[in-house]
Amino acid sequence: MAKYRFDQIAINSTAKKKPVEEDRFTYLGLEHLDSGSLKVTRYGSEVAPIGEKLIMRKGDVLFGKRRAYQKKVAIAPFDGIFSAHGMVLRPKEDVIDKEFFPLFISSDYFLDAAIKISVGSLSPTINWRDLKALEFELPDLETQRRLAAVLWSMNATMDSYKELIAATDELVKSQFIEMFGEVKDNRKGLPVKRIRDFAECYAGATPRTKVTAYWDNGTIPWMASGEIHLGHVYETEKKITQLGYDKCSTKMVPPHTVVIALAGQGKTRGTVALTEIELCTNQSLCAMITDNTVLPDYLYHNLRGRYEEIRNMCAIAEGRGGLNLQIVGNIEVIVPSVDKQEEFISIAKQSDKSKF
């Protein structure tokens, strides 16, 4: 295998334009890219995006350079414009096969190296001047072509499984509606309560990241927003010290509590998870500790099936809009008897088992 600098592998296209009204239909922001998927499934903006955007061409590889730890890479599905917080990359085909190129950019081999050179604390960003100097080993072109054929076949299989999982989730959602109806019409005439009426809601906080005493050798699990996608949280990537806990306003969250992401790009905002251990969270997560009238598993599956509805409860501006404690507290939930909640939970859990 030969070693190449990244600027020998890829072209960083920096052509930009100031969007006009019709550009809103072909706009891709970082919020449209999903971690772990090269496919773009949503796009566009209600109004013309503000500020200069990158010009993209169909087939370009789009890379989220801001918050690169989210690992957002996708293939442009059409000509259009892309967020200035990303990069538009094209392969140098004398070094890297064009079919292998997007797989290379989305690989942990590339992304882990790129993330290490991110700069900034709140929204770490990758600069081209640093990225272009990174060196990577590549096999010869013929080997790349063979690898691409195998990897794209695997990718198609993974996409098929994702579609099956999505269909299973829809079945659970349909079962819920069949049993209890929907809040908007409440055709079953069941009790409807706001979350604030049956749950204590609070957000967490983040100890100062530059103070090593708050983080080094920490023992208190601290949940970040991105970990909401775990669904059931049995462990956290980071832990804080008792001093870090005492020096910020985060709170402990009991095991088996529903948490919801208040902010975040991609699919993060509006996503829910269940804690399976005692932990604390950052400020972009809201814990909902229910009373004895609402079972945590019931609330989890209820809100999980209403993702798009909840996500759209806030004003969205280029993906930076967010939920807040007041919005979450005002979400209305159908509250059947505990026996009926348990019946639905049993169905939902069986569905989850079928996925695994």
C-alpha positions, 0 to 999 in steps of 0.5 A: 500500500502507498501513502498519500497526503489527503490533498493528493487524494481529494479535491476540496471544492470551495466554489460558493454562491449566495442563495436565491429563492429557488435554491431552497429546494436543492439545499442540503444542511448538516441537519439533513445528513445522518450519521452512518448513512451515505444516503440523503433522504431529506433536503430543502428549506422553507425559505432561501438559506442565509449567507453564502453556501457551497456549490455541490454537484450530483455525486460529490461527497459531502462532509460535515467539518463542523462537529465532525465527531457526528461523522456525517458523510453523504453523497450529493443526490443532485446539483444544489447548494450545501452548508458552509459548515461542510466540505464538498469533496471530489476524488483525484481518480489517478489515486482513488477510485470514484466508487471507493472514495465515498466509502473511504471518507465515511470510514472510521480510518479517515474520520477518526484521523480527521476528528483528532485535528478538530479545533474549538471547544463548543463546535469543533471544526476541521480546517482544510489546511490541517486536513490536507496534510494528513497522510493515509495509506491506500491500496492500488486502484484495482484492489480499491475497485474490488473492495468497493464492489463488496462494500457497496453490496454490504451497504445495500444489505444494511440499508434493507435492514434499516428499512425493515426496522423502520417498518417495524417501528411503524407497526408499533406506532399503528398498534398504539393508535389502534389501542389508544387513538391520537391526541389530536382527536382522542377518538377513544375518549381517554384521559389526556395529560400534559407531561408536566402534570405527571412528570418532573422535567429537568435538563442537565449541564456540562462542567467546564471542559478545560478544567481537567479536575472535572473530567480526569478519572471521573466516576459519574456517568455523564450522558451527551446528546449524541448518546440519545440514539442508543435507545437504552443507555447502559453506559456513557462514553464520558464520566465526570468527577464529584468536583465537576458535578458539584461545580455545574448545575447538572442533576442525577437521573434515576435508572429507567427514566425517559430522556429527550434531546432538546437540541441537535442536528440530524435525527438528534432533536426530539429523539428519546431514550431510556436510562438503564443506569443512574447518570447525569446529562448535558444541558441539551437533554431533558429528563422526565421522571414520571409518577405512578400514573405513567410507566416510563416504558409507555412514555418512551414508546409513545414519544418515540412514535411521535418523533416528527410531531415533537421535532416540529414543535419548535422554530427551526432555523438552519437546524439550530432550532430547539425544544425547551423544558416548557415545550416538553412539559406541554406535550400532551399524552394519552394516559390509559390505565396502567394495565393497558399501558403494560399491555402496549409495553409488552407488544412494543418490547416484542417488536424490539426483540424482533429487531435484534 
